[in-house]
Amino acid sequence: MGRREVKAIVDTNVLIRAVVGDDEKQARAAAGLLKNAEIIAVSLTSLCEFVWVLRRLYKFGPRDIAAAIEALLNVANVVADRPAAEAGLAMLKAGGDFADGLIDYEGRWLGGKAFVSFDKRAVALVAEQGREAKLLA
């Protein structure tokens, strides 16, 4: 695989190997792909899984997870839904769940007006960011 010949859609495990490096051979392969591909397409689903795996399996804290996502998004050949990823990052940095930020963002993009949840913390964080949010009781 030569430089700039691949337009890759990466699975979460490729991202994890590149960040965690717990399998030397896979980490080298992941780093090579990230460096050499023309495009690295990162889906929102993959970013949600990435956050979950880093938090649950590798015990990364929110700051380290946010830094890993930001570093990934700043790679020149990475393409992602950046506004949605930024919404997830804003929620994560505020102490919430990355996925809730994506849900709120995408729901508004789809025409929704108010984030509605049974999750008190998520509702409070969305409201603190100046958007309509309602706690379903």
C-alpha positions in Angstrom: 0.0 0.0 0.0 1.7 3.1 -1.2 1.3 6.6 0.1 -2.0 8.3 -0.7 -3.5 5.3 -2.5 -6.1 4.4 0.1 -9.3 6.1 1.0 -9.9 4.3 4.2 -13.0 4.0 6.4 -11.5 3.0 9.7 -13.0 0.8 12.3 -12.7 1.7 15.9 -10.0 -0.9 16.6 -7.7 0.9 14.2 -8.1 4.1 16.1 -7.6 2.3 19.4 -4.4 0.6 18.3 -3.0 3.9 17.1 -3.7 5.7 20.4 -3.1 2.9 22.9 -0.4 0.9 21.1 -0.9 -2.2 23.2 -0.3 -4.5 20.3 3.0 -3.4 18.7 2.4 -4.9 15.2 -1.2 -3.6 15.0 -0.1 -0.2 16.3 2.5 0.1 13.6 0.0 -0.9 10.9 -2.6 1.6 12.2 0.0 4.4 12.4 1.2 3.7 8.9 -2.4 3.8 7.6 -3.2 7.0 9.4 0.0 8.6 8.0 -0.1 7.3 4.5 -3.8 7.1 3.4 -5.2 9.8 1.2 -8.3 9.9 3.4 -9.1 8.5 6.8 -12.9 8.6 7.1 -14.0 8.4 10.7 -17.7 7.9 11.4 -19.5 9.3 14.4 -20.3 5.7 15.4 -16.6 4.9 15.5 -16.0 8.0 17.6 -18.6 6.9 20.1 -17.1 3.4 20.3 -13.6 5.0 20.6 -14.8 7.0 23.6 -16.5 4.0 25.2 -13.5 1.7 24.7 -11.0 4.3 26.0 -13.1 5.0 29.0 -14.3 1.5 30.0 -11.4 -0.8 28.9 -8.4 1.5 29.1 -9.6 3.7 32.0 -8.8 7.0 30.2 -10.3 10.1 31.8 -12.4 12.6 29.9 -9.4 15.0 29.4 -7.3 12.3 27.8 -10.2 11.1 25.6 -10.9 14.7 24.5 -7.2 15.2 23.7 -7.1 11.9 21.7 -10.2 12.9 19.6 -8.8 16.4 19.0 -5.4 15.0 17.9 -7.2 12.6 15.5 -9.4 15.4 14.1 -6.3 17.6 13.6 -4.6 15.1 11.3 -4.7 16.6 7.8 -6.1 13.5 6.0 -8.8 12.7 8.6 -12.4 13.5 7.5 -15.3 13.4 10.0 -18.5 15.3 10.7 -16.5 18.0 12.6 -19.4 20.1 13.9 -21.0 16.9 15.4 -17.6 15.8 16.8 -17.1 19.3 18.3 -20.6 19.0 19.9 -19.6 15.7 21.4 -16.3 17.2 22.6 -18.1 20.1 24.2 -20.4 17.8 26.1 -17.4 15.6 27.2 -15.4 18.6 28.4 -18.4 19.8 30.3 -18.5 16.5 32.2 -21.1 14.7 30.2 -21.2 11.9 27.6 -19.7 12.4 24.2 -22.6 10.5 22.7 -25.2 12.8 24.3 -23.5 15.8 22.5 -23.8 14.0 19.2 -27.4 13.1 19.9 -28.3 16.7 20.7 -26.4 18.0 17.6 -27.8 15.5 15.2 -31.3 15.8 16.6 -31.2 19.6 16.0 -29.8 19.0 12.5 -32.8 16.8 11.9 -35.2 19.5 13.0 -35.7 18.8 16.7 -35.9 21.7 19.1 -35.4 20.3 22.6 -33.1 17.6 23.9 -35.3 15.3 26.0 -34.0 12.6 28.3 -34.4 10.9 31.7 -30.7 11.7 32.3 -30.7 14.7 34.6 -27.0 15.5 34.1 -27.3 15.4 30.3 -30.4 17.7 30.3 -28.6 20.1 32.6 -25.5 20.2 30.5 -27.4 20.8 27.3 -29.3 23.6 29.0 -26.0 25.1 30.4 -24.8 25.3 26.8 -27.7 27.5 25.9 -30.0 25.0 24.2 -33.5 23.9 25.1 -33.5 20.7 27.1 -36.3 18.9 29.0 -36.2 16.3 31.7 -38.8 13.6 31.0 -40.4 12.5 34.3 
